[in-house]
Amino acid sequence: MLQTRYIIIYVALMTLVVVSSNFLVQFPLNVTVAGVNLADLLTWGAFTYPVAFLITDLTNRQFGPQAARKVVFAGFLVGVALSFFTSVPRIAIASGTAYLAGQLLDIALFNRLRRQAWWRAPLIGSLLGSMLDTVIFFSLSFAAVFVFLGPNEPFALEASPVLGVFAAEAPRWISWAIGDFWVKLLVGLVMLLPYGALMSVLRPMQGARAAG
């Protein structure tokens, strides 16, 4: 069946994005720009994770919210399981929790806005989904209060200038979260290009617009 074939492809892509992002989030971006060390702002995972929202939105557009949830849950089960082998358990737990919350919010918003301008549903869904995902992920991964999930990361908890430029200092993971969200926002805007390009190819199937 066509739908089954596409969903398998979407699940495979989602798994790849989740696993690679969980691995890359452990590595700060050690690049200096205009005197600012981006290691205080970003990890490499910020550049790959927003692709998950593109996959979810394409599934939702083509097959509807129920199929999108299947892809999200399948990506969660496989991706988080594999993440225990590619990253530390605390990162895997935080990623899984944030991933589910952010993706399910994206699905709900996309489905509500899908009849409006073509760009509104994927943009607003990914924007608010990314915001929720970022707050949950970085809090569970690095905030000292969640040490029961796994050992704290000393580098993430070291005080550093907020965003690497302000006089006020905060644990480095706070700046990571802020930087991560802005990168997700920018990448989310870029992801509108492939989404718009694929709209004429991946047309909604019968019943895809039904609420669910």
LUMNURO-91868 format. One record per residue: residue number from 1; x, y, z of N, C-alpha, C, O in turn. Coordinates in Angstrom, 1 decimal, padded with zeros to 4 digits. Layout:
BEGIN
nr_nc1_nc2_nc3_cac1_cac2_cac3_cc1_cc2_cc3_oc1_oc2_oc3
NUM_X_Y_Z_X_Y_Z_X_Y_Z_X_Y_Z .
...
//
This chain:
BEGIN
nr_nc1_nc2_nc3_cac1_cac2_cac3_cc1_cc2_cc3_oc1_oc2_oc3
1_000.8_-001.2_000.0_000.0_000.0_000.0_000.9_001.2_000.0_001.9_001.3_000.7 .
2_000.4_002.3_-000.8_001.2_003.5_-000.9_001.5_004.2_000.5_002.6_004.6_000.8 .
3_000.4_004.2_001.3_000.6_004.9_002.6_001.6_004.2_003.5_002.4_004.8_004.1 .
4_001.5_002.9_003.5_002.5_002.1_004.3_003.9_002.3_003.8_004.8_002.5_004.6 .
5_004.1_002.4_002.5_005.4_002.6_002.0_006.0_004.0_002.4_007.1_004.1_002.8 .
6_005.1_005.0_002.2_005.6_006.3_002.6_005.8_006.4_004.1_006.8_007.1_004.5 .
7_005.0_005.8_004.9_005.2_005.9_006.4_006.5_005.2_006.8_007.2_005.7_007.7 .
8_006.8_004.1_006.2_008.1_003.5_006.5_009.2_004.4_006.2_010.2_004.5_006.9 .
9_009.1_005.1_005.0_010.2_006.0_004.7_010.3_007.2_005.7_011.3_007.6_006.1 .
10_009.1_007.7_006.1_009.1_008.8_007.0_009.6_008.3_008.4_010.4_009.1_009.0 .
11_009.3_007.1_008.8_009.8_006.6_010.1_011.3_006.5_010.0_012.0_006.8_010.9 .
12_011.9_006.0_008.9_013.3_005.8_008.7_014.0_007.2_008.8_015.0_007.3_009.4 .
13_013.4_008.2_008.1_014.0_009.5_008.1_013.9_010.1_009.5_014.9_010.8_010.0 .
14_012.8_009.9_010.2_012.7_010.5_011.5_013.7_009.8_012.5_014.3_010.5_013.3 .
15_013.8_008.5_012.4_014.8_007.8_013.2_016.2_008.4_013.0_016.9_008.6_014.0 .
16_016.6_008.6_011.8_017.9_009.1_011.5_018.1_010.5_012.1_019.2_010.8_012.6 .
17_017.1_011.4_012.0_017.2_012.7_012.5_017.3_012.7_014.1_018.1_013.4_014.6 .
18_016.5_011.9_014.7_016.5_011.8_016.2_017.8_011.3_016.7_018.4_011.8_017.6 .
19_018.3_010.2_016.1_019.5_009.6_016.6_020.7_010.5_016.3_021.6_010.7_017.2 .
20_020.8_011.1_015.1_021.9_012.0_014.8_021.9_013.2_015.7_022.9_013.7_016.2 .
21_020.7_013.8_016.0_020.6_014.9_016.8_021.0_014.7_018.3_021.6_015.5_018.9 .
22_020.6_013.5_018.8_020.9_013.1_020.1_022.4_013.0_020.3_023.0_013.2_021.3 .
23_023.1_012.5_019.2_024.5_012.4_019.3_025.2_013.7_019.1_026.2_014.0_019.9 .
24_024.8_014.5_018.2_025.4_015.8_017.9_025.2_016.9_019.0_026.0_017.8_019.1 .
25_024.1_016.7_019.8_023.9_017.7_020.8_024.9_017.7_021.9_025.0_018.6_022.7 .
26_025.7_016.6_022.0_026.8_016.5_023.0_028.0_017.3_022.6_029.0_017.4_023.4 .
27_028.0_017.9_021.4_029.2_018.5_020.9_029.0_020.0_020.7_028.3_020.4_019.8 .
28_029.5_020.9_021.6_029.4_022.3_021.3_030.0_022.7_020.0_031.0_022.1_019.5 .
29_029.6_023.8_019.4_030.1_024.4_018.2_031.3_025.2_018.5_031.1_026.4_018.8 .
30_032.5_024.6_018.4_033.7_025.3_018.8_034.2_026.2_017.7_035.2_025.9_017.0 .
31_033.5_027.3_017.4_033.8_028.2_016.4_033.7_029.6_017.0_032.8_029.9_017.8 .
32_034.6_030.5_016.7_034.6_031.9_017.2_034.2_032.8_016.1_034.9_032.8_015.0 .
33_033.2_033.6_016.3_032.7_034.6_015.3_032.6_035.9_016.0_031.9_036.1_017.0 .
34_033.3_036.9_015.4_033.3_038.3_016.0_033.7_038.3_017.5_033.1_039.1_018.2 .
35_034.6_037.4_017.8_035.0_037.4_019.2_034.1_036.6_020.2_034.4_036.5_021.3 .
36_033.0_036.0_019.6_032.1_035.2_020.4_032.3_033.7_020.2_032.3_033.3_019.0 .
37_032.6_033.0_021.3_032.8_031.6_021.1_031.4_030.9_021.1_030.6_030.9_022.0 .
38_031.1_030.3_019.9_029.8_029.7_019.7_029.6_028.5_020.6_028.5_028.0_020.7 .
39_030.6_028.0_021.2_030.5_026.8_022.1_029.6_027.2_023.3_029.1_026.4_024.0 .
40_029.6_028.5_023.6_028.7_029.0_024.7_027.3_029.2_024.2_026.4_029.5_025.1 .
41_027.0_029.0_023.0_025.7_029.2_022.4_025.0_028.0_021.8_023.8_027.8_022.0 .
42_025.8_027.2_021.1_025.2_026.1_020.3_025.9_024.8_020.4_027.1_024.7_020.7 .
43_025.1_023.8_020.1_025.6_022.5_019.8_025.3_022.1_018.4_024.4_022.7_017.8 .
44_026.0_021.1_017.8_025.7_020.7_016.4_024.3_020.2_016.2_023.8_020.2_015.1 .
45_023.7_019.7_017.3_022.4_019.1_017.2_021.3_020.1_016.8_020.2_019.7_016.3 .
46_021.6_021.4_017.1_020.6_022.4_016.7_020.3_022.5_015.2_019.3_023.0_014.8 .
47_021.3_022.1_014.4_021.1_022.2_013.0_020.4_021.0_012.3_019.9_021.1_011.2 .
48_020.3_019.9_013.0_019.7_018.7_012.4_018.3_018.5_013.0_017.5_018.0_012.2 .
49_018.0_018.8_014.2_016.8_018.4_014.8_015.5_019.1_014.1_014.5_018.4_014.0 .
50_015.6_020.3_013.7_014.4_020.9_013.0_013.9_020.2_011.8_012.7_020.3_011.5 .
51_014.7_019.3_011.2_014.3_018.5_010.1_013.1_017.6_010.5_012.3_017.2_009.7 .
52_013.1_017.2_011.8_012.0_016.3_012.3_010.7_017.0_012.1_009.7_016.3_011.8 .
53_010.6_018.3_012.3_009.3_019.0_012.1_008.9_018.9_010.6_007.7_018.9_010.3 .
54_009.8_019.0_009.7_009.5_018.9_008.3_008.9_017.6_008.0_007.9_017.5_007.3 .
55_009.5_016.5_008.5_009.0_015.2_008.3_007.6_015.0_008.9_006.8_014.4_008.2 .
56_007.4_015.5_010.1_006.1_015.4_010.7_005.0_016.1_009.9_003.9_015.6_009.7 .
57_005.4_017.3_009.4_004.4_018.2_008.7_004.1_017.6_007.3_003.0_017.6_006.9 .
58_005.1_017.0_006.7_004.8_016.4_005.4_003.9_015.1_005.5_003.0_014.9_004.7 .
59_004.1_014.4_006.6_003.3_013.2_006.9_001.9_013.7_007.2_000.9_013.1_006.7 .
60_001.8_014.7_008.0_000.4_015.3_008.4_-000.3_015.8_007.1_-001.5_015.6_007.0 .
61_000.4_016.5_006.3_-000.2_017.0_005.1_-000.7_015.9_004.2_-001.8_016.0_003.6 .
62_000.1_014.9_004.0_-000.2_013.8_003.0_-001.2_012.8_003.6_-002.1_012.4_002.8 .
63_-001.1_012.5_004.8_-001.9_011.4_005.3_-002.8_011.7_006.6_-003.6_010.9_007.0 .
64_-002.6_012.9_007.1_-003.4_013.3_008.2_-002.7_013.1_009.6_-001.7_012.5_009.7 .
65_-003.3_013.6_010.7_-002.7_013.6_012.0_-002.5_012.2_012.6_-001.5_012.0_013.3 .
66_-003.4_011.3_012.3_-003.2_010.0_012.9_-002.0_009.3_012.3_-001.2_008.7_013.1 .
67_-001.7_009.4_011.0_-000.5_008.9_010.4_000.7_009.6_010.9_001.7_009.0_011.2 .
68_000.6_010.9_011.1_001.7_011.7_011.6_002.1_011.2_013.1_003.3_011.1_013.4 .
69_001.1_010.9_013.9_001.4_010.5_015.2_002.0_009.1_015.2_002.9_008.8_016.0 .
70_001.7_008.3_014.2_002.3_006.9_014.1_003.8_007.1_013.8_004.7_006.4_014.4 .
71_004.1_008.1_012.9_005.5_008.3_012.6_006.3_008.9_013.8_007.4_008.5_014.0 .
72_005.6_009.8_014.5_006.2_010.3_015.7_006.5_009.3_016.7_007.6_009.2_017.3 .
73_005.5_008.4_017.0_005.7_007.4_018.0_006.7_006.3_017.6_007.5_005.8_018.4 .
74_006.7_006.0_016.3_007.7_005.0_015.8_009.1_005.6_015.9_010.0_004.9_016.3 .
75_009.2_006.8_015.5_010.5_007.5_015.6_011.0_007.6_017.0_012.2_007.5_017.3 .
76_010.0_007.8_017.9_010.3_007.9_019.4_010.9_006.5_019.9_011.9_006.5_020.5 .
77_010.2_005.5_019.6_010.6_004.2_020.1_011.9_003.7_019.5_012.8_003.3_020.3 .
78_012.1_003.8_018.2_013.3_003.4_017.6_014.5_004.4_017.9_015.6_004.0_018.3 .
79_014.2_005.7_017.7_015.2_006.7_017.9_015.7_006.7_019.3_017.0_006.8_019.5 .
80_014.9_006.7_020.3_015.3_006.8_021.7_016.0_005.5_022.1_017.0_005.6_022.8 .
81_015.6_004.4_021.6_016.2_003.1_021.9_017.7_003.1_021.4_018.6_002.8_022.1 .
82_017.8_003.6_020.2_019.2_003.6_019.6_020.0_004.7_020.2_021.2_004.6_020.3 .
83_019.4_005.8_020.7_020.1_006.9_021.4_020.8_006.4_022.7_021.8_007.1_023.0 .
84_020.3_005.4_023.3_020.9_004.9_024.5_022.3_004.4_024.2_023.2_004.2_025.1 .
85_022.5_004.0_022.9_023.8_003.5_022.5_024.7_004.6_021.9_025.9_004.4_021.8 .
86_024.2_005.7_021.5_024.9_006.7_020.8_025.1_008.0_021.7_025.9_008.8_021.4 .
87_024.4_008.0_022.8_024.5_009.1_023.8_024.3_008.6_025.2_024.0_007.4_025.3 .
88_024.4_009.4_026.2_024.2_009.0_027.6_022.7_008.9_027.8_021.9_009.5_027.2 .
89_022.3_008.0_028.8_020.9_007.8_029.1_020.1_009.1_029.4_019.0_009.3_029.0 .
90_020.8_010.0_030.1_020.0_011.3_030.5_019.7_012.1_029.2_018.6_012.6_029.1 .
91_020.6_012.1_028.2_020.3_012.8_027.0_019.1_012.1_026.2_018.2_012.7_025.7 .
92_019.2_010.8_026.2_018.1_010.0_025.6_016.8_010.2_026.2_015.8_010.4_025.5 .
93_016.7_010.2_027.5_015.5_010.4_028.2_014.9_011.9_028.0_013.7_012.0_027.6 .
94_015.8_012.8_028.1_015.4_014.2_027.8_014.9_014.4_026.4_013.9_015.1_026.1 .
95_015.7_013.8_025.5_015.3_013.9_024.1_013.9_013.3_023.8_013.1_013.9_023.1 .
96_013.7_012.1_024.3_012.4_011.4_024.1_011.3_012.2_024.6_010.2_012.4_023.9 .
97_011.4_012.8_025.8_010.3_013.5_026.4_010.0_014.8_025.7_008.9_015.1_025.3 .
98_011.1_015.5_025.3_011.0_016.8_024.6_010.4_016.5_023.2_009.6_017.3_022.7 .
99_010.9_015.5_022.6_010.5_015.1_021.2_009.0_014.9_021.1_008.3_015.4_020.3 .
100_008.5_014.0_022.0_007.1_013.7_022.0_006.2_015.0_022.2_005.3_015.2_021.5 .
101_006.6_015.8_023.2_005.8_017.0_023.5_005.8_017.9_022.4_004.8_018.4_022.0 .
102_007.0_018.2_021.8_007.1_019.1_020.7_006.4_018.7_019.4_005.7_019.5_018.8 .
103_006.6_017.4_019.1_006.0_016.9_017.9_004.5_016.8_017.9_003.8_017.1_017.0 .
104_004.0_016.4_019.1_002.5_016.3_019.2_001.9_017.6_019.2_000.8_017.8_018.7 .
105_002.6_018.6_019.8_002.0_020.0_019.7_002.0_020.5_018.2_001.1_021.1_017.8 .
106_003.1_020.2_017.5_003.2_020.5_016.1_002.1_019.9_015.3_001.5_020.6_014.5 .
107_001.8_018.7_015.6_000.7_018.0_014.8_-000.6_018.6_015.1_-001.4_018.9_014.2 .
108_-000.9_018.9_016.4_-002.2_019.6_016.7_-002.3_020.9_016.1_-003.4_021.3_015.5 .
109_-001.3_021.7_016.1_-001.4_023.1_015.5_-001.4_023.0_014.0_-002.2_023.8_013.4 .
110_-000.7_022.1_013.4_-000.7_022.0_012.0_-002.1_021.6_011.5_-002.6_022.2_010.5 .
111_-002.7_020.7_012.2_-004.0_020.2_011.8_-005.1_021.3_011.9_-006.0_021.4_011.1 .
112_-004.9_022.1_012.9_-005.9_023.2_013.1_-005.7_024.3_012.1_-006.7_025.0_011.7 .
113_-004.5_024.5_011.6_-004.2_025.7_010.7_-004.0_025.2_009.2_-003.7_026.1_008.4 .
114_-004.2_024.0_008.9_-003.9_023.5_007.6_-004.7_024.1_006.5_-004.3_024.1_005.3 .
115_-005.9_024.6_006.8_-006.7_025.2_005.7_-006.4_026.7_005.5_-007.0_027.3_004.6 .
116_-005.5_027.2_006.3_-005.1_028.6_006.1_-003.9_028.7_005.0_-003.7_027.7_004.4 .
117_-003.3_029.9_005.0_-002.2_030.0_004.0_-001.2_028.9_004.2_-000.9_028.4_005.3 .
118_-000.6_028.4_003.0_000.2_027.2_003.0_001.3_027.2_004.0_001.7_026.1_004.5 .
119_001.9_028.3_004.3_003.1_028.4_005.1_002.7_028.5_006.6_003.6_028.2_007.5 .
120_001.5_028.8_006.9_001.2_029.1_008.3_001.2_027.9_009.2_001.8_027.9_010.3 .
121_000.6_026.8_008.7_000.6_025.6_009.6_002.0_025.1_009.9_002.3_024.8_011.0 .
122_002.9_024.9_008.9_004.2_024.3_009.2_005.0_025.3_010.0_005.8_024.9_010.8 .
123_004.9_026.6_009.7_005.7_027.6_010.4_005.3_027.7_011.9_006.2_027.6_012.8 .
124_004.0_027.9_012.2_003.6_028.1_013.6_003.7_026.8_014.3_004.1_026.8_015.5 .
125_003.4_025.7_013.7_003.5_024.4_014.4_005.0_024.1_014.8_005.2_023.7_015.9 .
126_005.9_024.3_013.8_007.3_024.0_014.1_007.9_025.1_015.1_008.7_024.7_015.9 .
127_007.4_026.3_015.0_007.9_027.4_015.9_007.6_027.0_017.4_008.4_027.0_018.2 .
128_006.3_026.8_017.6_005.8_026.6_019.0_006.3_025.2_019.5_006.6_025.0_020.7 .
129_006.3_024.2_018.6_006.8_022.9_018.9_008.3_022.9_019.3_008.7_022.3_020.2 .
130_009.0_023.7_018.5_010.5_023.8_018.8_010.7_024.5_020.2_011.6_024.2_020.9 .
131_009.9_025.5_020.5_010.0_026.2_021.7_009.8_025.3_022.9_010.6_025.3_023.9 .
132_008.7_024.5_022.9_008.4_023.6_023.9_009.5_022.5_024.0_010.0_022.1_025.1 .
133_010.0_022.0_022.8_011.0_021.0_022.8_012.3_021.5_023.4_012.9_020.8_024.2 .
134_012.7_022.7_023.1_013.9_023.3_023.6_013.9_023.4_025.2_014.8_023.1_025.8 .
135_012.8_024.0_025.7_012.7_024.1_027.1_012.8_022.8_027.9_013.5_022.7_028.8 .
136_012.0_021.8_027.4_012.0_020.5_028.0_013.4_019.8_027.9_013.9_019.3_028.9 .
137_013.9_019.8_026.7_015.2_019.1_026.5_016.3_019.6_027.3_017.0_018.9_028.0 .
138_016.6_020.9_027.2_017.8_021.5_027.9_017.6_021.5_029.4_018.6_021.3_030.1 .
139_016.4_021.6_029.9_016.2_021.5_031.3_016.5_020.1_031.8_017.2_020.0_032.8 .
140_015.9_019.1_031.2_016.1_017.8_031.6_017.5_017.3_031.4_018.1_016.5_032.2 .
141_018.2_017.8_030.4_019.5_017.3_030.0_020.6_017.9_030.9_021.5_017.2_031.3 .
142_020.4_019.2_031.3_021.6_019.9_031.9_021.3_020.6_033.2_022.2_020.9_034.0 .
143_020.0_020.9_033.5_019.7_021.6_034.8_020.1_020.7_036.0_019.8_019.5_036.0 .
144_020.8_021.3_036.9_021.3_020.6_038.1_020.2_019.8_038.8_020.5_018.8_039.4 .
145_019.0_020.4_038.9_017.9_019.8_039.7_017.5_018.5_039.1_016.9_017.7_039.9 .
146_017.8_018.2_037.9_017.4_016.9_037.3_018.5_015.9_037.3_018.6_015.0_036.4 .
147_019.4_016.0_038.3_020.6_015.1_038.4_020.1_013.6_038.6_020.9_012.7_038.3 .
148_018.9_013.4_039.1_018.4_012.1_039.3_018.2_011.3_037.9_018.1_010.1_037.9 .
149_018.3_012.0_036.8_018.2_011.4_035.5_019.6_010.9_035.0_019.7_010.1_034.1 .
150_020.6_011.4_035.7_022.0_011.1_035.3_023.0_012.1_035.8_022.5_013.2_036.3 .
151_024.2_011.9_035.7_025.2_012.8_036.2_025.1_014.2_035.5_024.8_014.3_034.3 .
152_025.4_015.2_036.3_025.4_016.6_035.7_026.7_016.7_034.8_027.7_016.1_035.1 .
153_026.6_017.6_033.8_027.7_017.9_032.9_028.3_019.2_033.4_027.7_020.2_033.3 .
154_029.6_019.1_034.0_030.2_020.3_034.6_030.3_021.5_033.6_030.1_022.6_033.9 .
155_030.7_021.2_032.3_030.8_022.2_031.3_029.5_023.0_031.1_029.5_024.2_031.0 .
156_028.4_022.3_031.1_027.1_022.9_030.9_026.7_023.7_032.0_025.9_024.7_031.9 .
157_027.2_023.4_033.3_026.7_024.1_034.4_027.7_025.3_034.8_027.4_026.1_035.7 .
158_028.8_025.4_034.1_029.7_026.5_034.4_029.1_027.8_034.0_028.4_027.9_033.0 .
159_029.3_028.8_034.8_028.7_030.2_034.5_029.5_030.8_033.4_030.8_030.7_033.3 .
160_028.8_031.4_032.5_029.4_032.1_031.4_028.5_033.3_031.0_027.3_033.2_031.3 .
161_029.0_034.3_030.3_028.2_035.4_029.8_027.0_034.9_029.0_027.2_034.1_028.1 .
162_025.8_035.4_029.3_024.6_035.0_028.6_024.8_035.3_027.1_025.1_036.4_026.7 .
163_024.6_034.2_026.3_024.8_034.3_024.8_026.3_034.7_024.4_026.5_035.1_023.3 .
164_027.1_034.7_025.4_028.5_034.9_025.1_028.9_036.4_025.0_030.0_036.7_024.7 .
165_027.9_037.3_025.2_028.2_038.7_025.0_027.7_039.6_026.1_028.2_040.7_026.3 .
166_026.7_039.2_026.9_026.1_040.0_027.9_026.9_039.9_029.2_027.6_038.9_029.4 .
167_026.8_041.0_030.0_027.6_041.0_031.2_027.0_040.0_032.2_027.8_039.4_033.0 .
168_025.7_039.8_032.2_025.1_038.9_033.1_025.6_037.4_032.8_025.7_037.1_031.6 .
169_025.7_036.6_033.8_026.2_035.3_033.6_025.1_034.3_034.1_024.3_034.6_034.9 .
170_025.1_033.1_033.5_024.2_032.1_033.8_024.8_030.7_033.4_025.8_030.8_032.6 .
171_024.3_029.6_033.9_024.9_028.3_033.4_024.9_028.3_031.9_024.0_028.7_031.2 .
172_026.0_027.7_031.4_026.2_027.7_029.9_025.0_027.1_029.2_024.7_027.4_028.1 .
173_024.3_026.1_029.8_023.2_025.5_029.1_022.0_026.4_028.8_021.2_026.2_027.9 .
174_021.9_027.5_029.6_020.9_028.5_029.4_021.1_029.1_028.0_020.2_029.3_027.2 .
175_022.4_029.5_027.8_022.7_030.1_026.5_022.6_029.1_025.4_022.2_029.5_024.2 .
176_022.9_027.9_025.6_022.7_026.8_024.6_021.3_026.7_024.2_020.9_026.6_023.0 .
177_020.4_026.8_025.2_018.9_026.7_024.9_018.5_027.9_024.1_017.7_027.7_023.2 .
178_018.9_029.1_024.5_018.5_030.3_023.7_019.0_030.2_022.3_018.3_030.4_021.3 .
179_020.3_029.9_022.2_020.9_029.8_020.8_020.3_028.7_020.0_020.1_028.8_018.8 .
180_020.0_027.5_020.7_019.4_026.4_020.0_018.0_026.8_019.4_017.7_026.4_018.3 .
181_017.2_027.5_020.2_015.9_027.9_019.7_016.0_028.8_018.5_015.2_028.7_017.6 .
182_016.9_029.8_018.6_017.0_030.7_017.4_017.5_030.0_016.2_017.1_030.3_015.1 .
183_018.4_029.0_016.4_018.8_028.2_015.2_017.6_027.4_014.7_017.4_027.3_013.4 .
184_016.9_026.8_015.6_015.7_026.0_015.2_014.7_026.9_014.4_014.1_026.5_013.4 .
185_014.6_028.2_014.9_013.7_029.1_014.2_014.2_029.4_012.8_013.4_029.4_011.8 .
186_015.4_029.7_012.7_016.0_030.0_011.3_015.9_028.8_010.4_015.6_028.9_009.2 .
187_016.3_027.6_011.0_016.2_026.4_010.1_014.8_026.1_009.8_014.5_025.6_008.7 .
188_013.9_026.3_010.7_012.4_026.1_010.4_012.0_027.0_009.3_011.1_026.5_008.5 .
189_012.5_028.2_009.2_012.1_029.1_008.1_012.7_028.5_006.8_012.0_028.5_005.8 .
190_013.9_028.0_006.9_014.5_027.4_005.7_013.8_026.2_005.2_013.6_025.9_004.0 .
191_013.2_025.4_006.2_012.5_024.2_005.9_011.2_024.5_005.1_010.6_023.5_004.6 .
192_010.8_025.7_005.2_009.6_026.1_004.4_009.8_025.9_002.9_008.9_025.7_002.1 .
193_011.1_026.0_002.5_011.4_025.9_001.1_011.2_024.5_000.6_010.5_024.3_-000.4 .
194_011.8_023.5_001.2_011.5_022.1_000.7_010.0_021.7_000.9_009.4_021.0_000.1 .
195_009.4_022.2_002.0_008.0_021.9_002.2_007.2_022.5_001.1_006.3_021.8_000.5 .
196_007.4_023.8_000.7_006.7_024.4_-000.4_006.9_023.7_-001.7_006.0_023.5_-002.5 .
197_008.2_023.2_-001.9_008.6_022.6_-003.2_007.9_021.2_-003.3_007.6_020.8_-004.4 .
198_007.7_020.5_-002.2_007.1_019.2_-002.2_005.6_019.2_-002.1_004.9_018.1_-002.3 .
199_005.0_020.3_-002.0_003.5_020.4_-001.8_002.8_019.8_-003.1_001.8_019.2_-002.9 .
200_003.4_020.1_-004.2_002.7_019.6_-005.5_003.0_018.2_-005.7_002.3_017.5_-006.5 .
201_004.0_017.6_-005.0_004.3_016.2_-005.2_003.6_015.3_-004.2_003.0_014.3_-004.5 .
202_003.6_015.8_-002.9_003.0_015.0_-001.8_001.7_015.6_-001.5_001.5_016.3_-000.5 .
203_000.7_015.3_-002.4_-000.6_015.9_-002.2_-001.4_015.1_-001.1_-001.2_013.9_-000.9 .
204_-002.3_015.8_-000.4_-003.1_015.2_000.6_-003.9_014.0_000.1_-004.6_014.2_-001.0 .
205_-003.9_012.9_000.8_-004.7_011.7_000.4_-006.1_011.9_000.9_-006.4_012.8_001.8 .
206_-007.0_011.1_000.5_-008.4_011.3_000.9_-008.5_011.1_002.4_-008.0_010.1_002.9 .
207_-009.2_012.0_003.1_-009.3_011.9_004.5_-008.2_012.5_005.3_-008.3_012.5_006.6 .
208_-007.2_013.0_004.6_-006.0_013.5_005.3_-006.4_014.8_006.1_-005.7_015.1_007.1 .
209_-007.4_015.5_005.7_-007.8_016.7_006.4_-008.7_016.5_007.6_-009.0_017.4_008.3 .
210_-009.1_015.3_007.8_-009.9_015.0_008.9_-009.2_015.2_010.3_-008.1_014.9_010.4 .
211_-009.9_015.8_011.2_-009.3_016.0_012.5_-009.1_014.7_013.2_-009.9_013.8_013.0 .
212_-008.1_014.7_014.0_-007.8_013.4_014.7_-007.0_013.7_015.9_-006.6_012.7_016.6 .
//
